Amino acid sequence: MVSNFLKNGTNFFKQKQENILSAAAVIALMMLASRFLGLLRDRLLASYFGASADLDVYFAAFRLPDILFQLIIMGALSAAFIPVFSEYLSRGKEKEAFAITNSVLNASFLVFGALAGLIFIFAYPLGKLIAPGLAPWQIDKMVVLTRLMLLGQFFLIASNFLTGVLQSFQRFLVPAVAPLMYNLGIIAGIVILSPGLGIYGPTLGVILGSFLHFIIQVPLIYAFGFRYAAKLDLGHQGVKEVIRLMLPRIFGLAVSQIDPTVDVILASLLGAGSISVFNLALHLQSLPVGVFAFAIGTAALPSLAKEYTEKNLDKFKQIFLDSFHQILFLTVPASVFLLVLRLPIVRLVLGTGKFDWASTLSTALTLGLFSLSICAQSLVHVLARAFYALHNTKTPVVVSLISVGINVVAALILFHTRLEVAGLALAASLANFVNAGLLLYILDKKVGGFERKKLILPATKIFTAATIMGLATYLPVKILDQVFIDTSYVANLLVLTLLVSSFGLMTYIFLAYLFDLKELRILIDILKRIRNWPSIFFKLKDEEAIKEKIIEGSEHDA
């Protein structure tokens, strides 16, 4: 019986997801699970450390290792390695594809090792540059944490290459589980090690999580015949193609790293706890963006590319508008909920242990200002993919550079105001709206113009419904909180939040039905299909373009 159980379990993880829906379902569900584990991780960090100088050091120590990871791995995988590997695989050249994997992996190790070595040596001056507001003792601790985190990045480099190979073989379940293991490792570090080691506990948890992210994929990649070899063939045509493709992508990623780096620099100047507050609020608002925007954006890309290739511009516009409005339909109410219920949400998720009332208020304000642009952040995903479908990767990078400039200038102005760290969130929201607005304006010109009624009318209905929903949520909160429910108790606060959010959601659904929004019908159809989850995961077949659509968001969901 045990052997049958193990065999069936192995077969389950080796199942091939052969259609777009099955792959998207696997990744979306695992991403949602990983996001919730991330919330648990943040709750534990808040409980054990509060918005403290130590937690500031922990978040600041991520910056340099993350920059290296984003530039080397995200650039190599999404834009370069996976397309080349998949091409060789489709030609039946599996051994050559594995040889390219070893060469690119080893080249990445060498480049990362050289740069990590420089960071290791110059960690102190770089730490002062990244977080100039931290005290000398904090910089000393940040240096140690940064060096430890660099070790974890080696595992993530190897792991993300394994992810790329498995995705190319259309095996998405194990790679989608890997980010859960990463968060579980950090959680283990917090719970088991923090009582004795303090902030070094979650840092060692990062290394453990990185190792688990890697090791869970090894058995399956081994089953496909991949064997690691310490070989480096930079003269191979496939390796040269990977290098050629990744260079432009690295520039775009370098631009994207300016914002978070500036935010750490400025937050460090605002006093102890500011970096922690900023990051905790950022993680909370990222949940709807990560789930909704990724799912819809990646699902839209193959269809947009297909219609553009076939010169069917009207169909291209229709698919884009459907995706555009579906994102608005899901993210605008999410934005309103986070804005109206920001304080109870922060209290419920983070308000425990050493996370005090002042930190709760500051995080809630920061979350509220972040939440203003959730729809804009999400729209950027589908807008960028529309440009990718047009074979235009330059425009999103240029517009991103403009929005980065706006964010930096606005942040420099606003962090001097009474908003303090929340001013950085407001600056980010302003920049996100500029980013989305410019991309939409340019796309409208490039495709010959969207029909204004089709573009504006559904959006107007969605914003109207969400505004009324916001009032239907806000008023009961105020009345119940002040008159009927004592929210000083967590259980009462949870009941209040569930009651008013349910009422607000029902109001939104009723208005969407009243306004005849087709996005509601689409959502209902999707929910009906979820009942048949086994077929969604494993049985539906015969759809292509799966590789291209999956890559962007699943490589490093940490």
C-alpha positions in Angstrom: 0.0 0.0 0.0 2.8 2.4 0.9 4.6 1.7 -2.4 1.4 2.4 -4.3 0.9 5.6 -2.4 4.5 6.7 -3.2 4.1 5.7 -6.9 0.8 7.6 -7.2 2.3 10.6 -5.5 5.3 10.6 -7.8 3.0 10.3 -10.9 0.9 13.2 -9.6 3.9 15.5 -9.5 5.1 14.3 -12.9 1.8 15.0 -14.6 2.1 17.0 -17.7 -0.1 20.1 -17.9 -0.7 20.2 -21.6 -3.0 23.2 -22.1 -2.9 26.8 -21.1 -5.8 26.6 -18.6 -4.3 23.7 -16.7 -0.9 25.4 -16.4 -2.4 28.7 -15.4 -4.6 27.0 -12.8 -1.6 25.3 -11.3 0.5 28.4 -11.1 -2.4 30.7 -10.0 -3.4 28.5 -7.1 0.2 27.9 -6.0 0.9 31.6 -6.3 -2.2 32.4 -4.1 -1.0 29.9 -1.6 2.5 31.4 -1.6 1.1 34.9 -1.2 -0.8 33.8 1.9 2.3 32.1 3.3 4.0 35.4 2.7 1.4 37.1 4.8 2.0 34.6 7.6 5.7 35.2 7.3 5.2 38.9 7.6 2.8 38.4 10.6 5.5 36.4 12.4 8.2 39.0 11.6 5.9 41.7 12.9 5.2 39.7 16.0 8.8 38.7 16.8 10.5 42.0 16.0 7.8 44.7 15.5 8.6 47.7 13.2 12.1 47.9 14.7 15.6 48.8 13.9 16.5 45.1 13.6 13.7 44.4 11.1 14.8 47.5 9.1 18.2 45.9 8.8 16.7 42.6 7.7 14.7 44.2 4.9 17.6 46.5 3.8 19.9 43.5 3.7 17.8 42.1 0.9 18.5 44.9 -1.5 21.9 44.1 -2.9 21.4 40.3 -3.3 18.0 41.0 -4.9 19.5 43.4 -7.4 22.0 40.7 -8.5 19.3 38.1 -8.7 17.0 40.2 -10.7 19.6 41.3 -13.2 21.3 37.9 -13.7 18.5 35.4 -13.3 15.4 37.2 -14.3 17.2 38.6 -17.3 18.6 35.3 -18.4 15.6 33.1 -17.8 12.5 35.0 -19.0 14.0 36.7 -22.1 16.8 34.3 -23.1 17.4 30.9 -21.7 13.9 29.4 -21.8 13.1 30.4 -25.4 16.5 29.0 -26.6 16.2 25.8 -24.5 12.6 25.2 -25.7 13.7 25.7 -29.3 16.4 23.0 -29.0 13.9 20.7 -27.2 11.3 21.1 -30.0 14.0 20.1 -32.5 14.6 16.9 -30.6 18.1 18.0 -29.4 17.6 17.2 -25.7 21.2 16.5 -25.0 22.3 19.7 -26.6 19.6 21.6 -24.7 21.0 20.2 -21.4 24.6 21.1 -22.5 23.4 24.7 -23.0 21.7 24.6 -19.6 25.0 23.6 -18.0 27.0 26.3 -19.8 24.5 29.1 -19.0 24.1 27.9 -15.4 27.9 27.8 -14.9 28.3 31.2 -16.6 25.7 32.6 -14.2 27.5 31.1 -11.3 30.7 32.7 -12.4 29.2 36.2 -13.0 27.2 36.1 -9.8 30.2 34.8 -7.8 32.4 37.6 -9.1 29.8 40.3 -8.3 28.8 38.6 -5.0 32.5 38.6 -4.1 32.7 42.3 -4.6 29.6 42.9 -2.5 31.0 40.6 0.2 34.3 42.6 0.3 32.7 46.1 0.0 29.5 45.3 1.9 30.1 48.0 4.5 30.4 51.0 2.2 27.7 49.7 0.0 25.5 49.2 3.0 26.0 52.9 4.0 25.1 53.9 0.4 21.9 51.8 0.3 20.8 52.7 3.8 22.5 56.0 4.8 20.1 56.6 7.7 20.9 53.4 9.6 23.1 53.7 12.7 26.7 52.2 12.5 25.7 49.2 14.6 22.8 48.6 12.1 25.2 48.8 9.2 27.5 46.3 10.9 24.6 43.9 11.3 23.3 44.6 7.7 26.8 43.6 6.4 26.5 40.2 8.1 22.9 39.6 6.9 23.8 40.7 3.3 26.7 38.2 3.2 24.5 35.4 4.5 21.7 36.2 2.0 24.2 36.0 -0.9 24.7 32.4 0.0 21.0 31.7 -0.4 21.1 33.3 -3.9 23.4 30.6 -5.2 20.6 28.0 -4.5 18.0 30.3 -6.1 20.2 30.6 -9.2 20.3 26.8 -9.7 16.7 26.4 -8.7 15.4 28.9 -11.2 17.2 27.2 -14.0 15.6 24.0 -12.9 12.3 25.8 -13.0 12.9 26.9 -16.5 13.8 23.4 -17.7 10.7 21.9 -16.1 8.4 24.5 -17.5 9.9 23.8 -20.9 8.9 20.2 -20.4 5.4 21.5 -19.5 5.7 20.4 -15.9 4.4 23.3 -13.8 3.3 21.8 -10.5 6.7 21.3 -8.8 8.1 24.6 -9.9 4.9 26.3 -8.7 5.3 24.6 -5.3 8.9 25.8 -4.9 8.1 29.4 -3.8 5.9 27.9 -1.0 9.0 26.0 0.2 11.0 29.3 0.2 8.5 31.0 2.5 8.2 27.9 4.7 12.0 28.0 5.2 11.8 31.6 6.3 8.9 30.8 8.6 10.9 28.0 10.1 13.8 30.3 10.7 11.6 32.8 12.4 9.8 30.3 14.7 12.7 28.0 15.5 15.8 30.2 15.4 14.7 33.8 16.2 14.1 33.1 20.0 17.8 32.4 20.3 19.4 34.2 17.4 17.2 37.3 16.9 17.1 38.7 13.4 19.7 36.2 12.3 16.9 33.6 12.6 14.8 34.7 9.5 18.1 35.4 7.6 19.2 31.8 8.1 15.6 30.9 7.2 16.2 32.6 3.8 19.1 30.3 3.2 17.0 27.3 4.2 14.1 28.4 2.0 16.4 28.9 -0.9 17.8 25.4 -0.5 14.2 24.0 -0.2 13.2 25.9 -3.4 16.1 24.2 -5.1 16.0 20.6 -3.7 12.3 20.0 -4.3 12.9 20.3 -8.0 16.0 18.0 -8.2 14.2 14.6 -8.3 12.0 15.6 -11.2 14.7 17.2 -13.2 16.8 14.1 -12.6 14.0 12.0 -13.9 14.1 13.9 -17.2 17.7 13.1 -17.7 19.5 16.3 -16.7 22.9 15.9 -15.1 24.9 18.8 -13.9 28.4 19.1 -15.5 31.0 21.7 -14.7 31.3 22.7 -18.3 31.4 26.1 -19.9 31.1 26.5 -23.7 30.6 30.1 -24.5 31.3 29.4 -28.2 28.1 27.3 -28.6 25.6 28.9 -30.8 22.8 28.4 -28.3 24.8 29.9 -25.5 25.7 33.0 -27.6 22.0 33.4 -28.5 21.1 33.4 -24.8 23.7 36.1 -24.1 22.4 38.1 -27.1 18.8 38.0 -25.9 19.4 38.7 -22.3 21.4 41.9 -22.6 18.4 44.2 -23.5 16.3 42.6 -20.8 19.0 43.3 -18.2 18.8 47.0 -19.0 15.0 47.0 -18.4 15.4 45.2 -15.2 18.1 47.6 -14.0 15.7 50.4 -14.5 13.1 48.5 -12.4 15.6 48.3 -9.5 16.0 52.0 -9.1 12.6 52.6 -7.4 13.0 50.0 -4.6 16.6 51.1 -4.0 15.6 54.8 -3.7 12.8 53.8 -1.4 15.2 52.0 1.0 17.6 54.9 0.9 14.9 57.5 1.8 13.0 55.2 4.3 16.3 54.7 6.2 16.5 58.5 6.8 13.1 58.6 8.5 14.0 56.8 11.7 13.7 53.3 13.1 10.9 51.1 11.8 10.3 53.1 8.6 11.9 50.5 6.2 9.8 47.8 8.0 6.6 49.8 7.7 7.2 50.4 4.0 7.9 46.8 3.2 5.1 45.3 5.2 2.6 47.7 3.6 4.0 46.9 0.2 3.6 43.2 0.7 0.0 43.6 1.8 -1.0 45.6 -1.3 0.9 43.2 -3.6 -1.5 40.3 -3.0 -4.3 41.4 -5.4 -1.7 42.7 -7.9 0.3 39.5 -7.9 -2.7 37.2 -8.3 -5.1 39.1 -10.6 -2.6 41.0 -12.8 -0.4 38.0 -13.4 -3.2 35.6 -14.2 -5.0 37.9 -16.7 -1.8 39.4 -18.2 -0.2 36.0 -18.9 -3.5 34.5 -20.2 -3.9 37.5 -22.6 -0.4 37.4 -24.1 -0.7 34.4 -26.4 -4.0 35.5 -27.8 -2.8 39.0 -28.4 0.3 37.8 -30.1 -1.8 35.4 -32.3 -4.2 38.1 -33.4 -1.4 40.5 -34.2 0.5 37.9 -36.2 -2.6 37.2 -38.2 -3.1 40.9 -38.8 -6.5 40.8 -37.1 -6.3 44.2 -35.3 -10.0 44.5 -34.4 -9.8 41.2 -32.6 -6.5 42.3 -30.9 -8.3 45.4 -29.6 -11.2 43.4 -28.3 -9.0 40.9 -26.5 -7.1 43.8 -25.0 -10.2 45.6 -23.9 -11.6 42.5 -22.3 -8.4 42.0 -20.3 -8.3 45.7 -19.5 -11.8 45.7 -18.0 -11.5 42.4 -16.3 -8.4 43.7 -14.4 -10.4 46.8 -13.5 -13.3 44.7 -12.4 -11.2 42.7 -10.0 -8.6 45.3 -8.8 -10.7 48.5 -8.3 -12.8 46.9 -5.6 -9.7 45.4 -4.0 -8.2 48.8 -4.0 -11.3 50.3 -2.3 -11.4 47.5 0.3 -7.8 48.0 1.2 -8.3 51.8 1.4 -11.5 51.6 3.6 -10.5 48.7 5.7 -6.7 49.4 5.9 -6.6 49.7 9.7 -8.5 46.5 10.6 -6.6 44.6 7.9 -3.2 45.7 9.3 -4.4 45.0 12.8 -5.6 41.5 11.9 -2.6 40.5 9.7 0.3 42.3 11.6 -1.1 43.5 14.9 0.4 41.0 17.2 3.4 40.6 19.6 5.8 43.5 19.3 4.0 45.3 16.5 2.7 48.3 18.5 -0.2 50.7 17.8 2.0 53.5 16.4 3.4 51.0 13.8 -0.1 49.8 13.0 -1.3 53.4 12.3 1.8 54.1 10.1 1.5 50.9 8.2 -2.2 51.4 7.7 -1.7 54.9 6.2 1.1 53.6 4.0 -1.1 50.7 2.8 -4.0 53.1 2.0 -1.8 55.3 -0.2 -0.3 52.2 -1.9 -3.8 50.8 -2.5 -4.8 53.9 -4.6 -2.8 52.5 -7.5 -3.5 48.8 -7.3 -5.5 49.0 -10.5 -2.7 51.0 -12.3 -0.1 48.6 -11.2 -2.2 45.7 -12.5 -3.0 47.4 -15.8 0.7 47.9 -16.5 1.0 44.1 -16.6 -1.5 43.7 -19.5 -0.4 46.9 -21.2 3.2 45.8 -21.3 2.1 42.4 -22.7 0.1 44.1 -25.4 3.4 45.8 -26.5 5.2 42.5 -26.3 2.6 41.0 -28.6 3.3 43.9 -31.0 7.0 42.9 -30.9 7.7 46.2 -29.1 9.8 45.8 -26.0 11.4 49.3 -26.1 8.3 51.3 -25.3 7.5 49.7 -21.9 11.2 50.2 -20.9 11.2 53.9 -21.9 7.9 54.6 -20.1 9.1 52.7 -17.1 12.2 54.9 -17.0 9.9 58.0 -17.1 7.8 56.7 -14.2 10.9 55.9 -12.2 12.0 59.5 -12.6 8.6 60.7 -11.4 8.7 58.4 -8.5 12.1 59.5 -7.4 11.3 63.2 -7.6 7.9 62.8 -5.9 9.5 60.6 -3.2 12.2 63.2 -2.5 9.5 65.9 -2.1 6.9 63.9 -0.1 9.2 62.2 2.4 9.9 65.6 3.8 6.2 66.2 4.6 4.1 65.0 7.6 3.4 61.8 5.6 6.9 60.6 6.1 7.2 56.9 5.0 3.6 57.0 3.7 4.8 59.7 1.3 7.0 57.1 -0.5 3.8 55.0 -1.0 2.0 58.1 -2.5 4.9 58.8 -4.8 4.8 55.2 -6.0 1.1 55.4 -6.7 1.5 58.6 -8.7 4.3 57.0 -10.7 2.2 53.9 -11.3 -0.7 56.0 -12.7 1.7 57.8 -15.0 3.1 54.5 -16.2 -0.3 53.0 -16.9 -1.6 56.2 -18.5 1.3 56.7 -20.9 1.3 53.0 -21.9 -2.4 53.2 -22.7 -2.0 56.5 -24.6 0.8 55.1 -26.8 -0.9 51.8 -27.3 -4.0 53.6 -28.4 -2.0 55.5 -31.1 -0.2 52.3 -32.3 -3.3 50.2 -32.8 -5.3 53.0 -34.6 -7.3 54.0 -31.6 -9.8 52.2 -29.3 -13.4 52.9 -29.7 -14.0 55.4 -26.9 -17.4 54.1 -25.8 -16.0 50.5 -25.5 -13.0 51.8 -23.6 -14.7 54.3 -21.2 -18.2 53.0 -20.6 -17.4 49.7 -18.8 -14.6 51.5 -16.8 -17.1 54.2 -15.7 -19.6 51.5 -14.5 -16.8 49.7 -12.6 -15.6 52.8 -10.9 -19.1 53.9 -10.0 -20.0 50.5 -8.6 -16.7 50.4 -6.6 -17.3 53.9 -5.2 -20.8 53.0 -4.0 -19.3 49.8 -2.6 -16.8 51.8 -0.7 -19.5 53.9 0.9 -21.5 50.7 1.7 -18.4 49.4 3.5 -17.2 52.6 5.2 -20.5 53.7 6.8 -21.2 50.3 8.5 -17.6 50.2 9.8 -18.0 53.6 11.5 -21.5 52.8 12.9 -20.7 49.3 14.2 -17.3 50.2 15.5 -18.5 53.2 17.5 -21.9 51.9 18.7 -22.3 48.1 18.6 -18.9 46.3 18.5 -16.0 46.7 20.8 -13.1 46.3 18.3 -10.4 46.3 21.0 -10.9 42.5 21.0 -9.4 40.7 17.9 -12.4 38.4 17.6 -14.8 41.3 17.4 -12.6 43.1 14.9 -12.6 40.0 12.7 -16.4 39.7 12.9 -16.7 43.4 12.0 -14.3 43.1 9.1 -16.0 40.0 7.7 -19.5 41.6 8.1 -18.8 44.9 6.4 -16.6 43.4 3.6 -19.3 40.8 2.9 -21.9 43.6 2.7 -19.6 45.7 0.5 -18.9 42.7 -1.8 -22.6 41.9 -2.2 -23.3 45.6 -3.0 -20.6 45.5 -5.7 -21.9 42.3 -7.2 -25.5 43.6 -7.2 -24.4 46.8 -8.9 -22.3 44.9 -11.5 -25.4 42.8 -12.3 -27.5 46.0 -12.4 -25.0 47.7 -14.8 -24.9 44.5 -16.9 -21.1 44.2 -16.7 -20.0 41.2 -18.7 -16.9 40.9 -16.5 -19.3 39.6 -13.8 -20.6 36.9 -16.2 -17.0 35.9 -17.1 -16.1 35.6 -13.4 -19.1 33.5 -12.7 -18.2 31.2 -15.6 -14.7 30.8 -14.3 -16.0 29.9 -10.8 -18.2 27.3 -12.3 -15.3 25.7 -14.2 -13.3 25.5 -10.9 -15.7 22.8 -9.8 -14.1 20.6 -12.4 -10.6 21.3 -11.0 -9.1 17.8 -11.8 -9.8 18.3 -15.5 -8.5 21.9 -15.4 -5.2 20.6 -13.9 -4.6 17.5 -15.9 -7.0 16.4 -18.6 -7.7 19.3 -21.0 -5.4 19.2 -24.1 -4.3 20.6 -27.4 -3.5 24.3 -26.8 -0.1 25.8 -27.7 1.9 28.9 -26.7 2.0 27.6 -23.1 5.7 28.3 -22.6 5.7 31.9 -23.4 2.8 32.8 -21.2 3.9 31.2 -18.0 7.5 32.5 -17.6 7.2 36.1 -16.4 5.7 35.8 -13.0 6.6 32.4 -11.7 10.4 32.5 -11.5 11.0 34.0 -8.1 7.8 34.6 -6.1 9.4 35.1 -2.9 
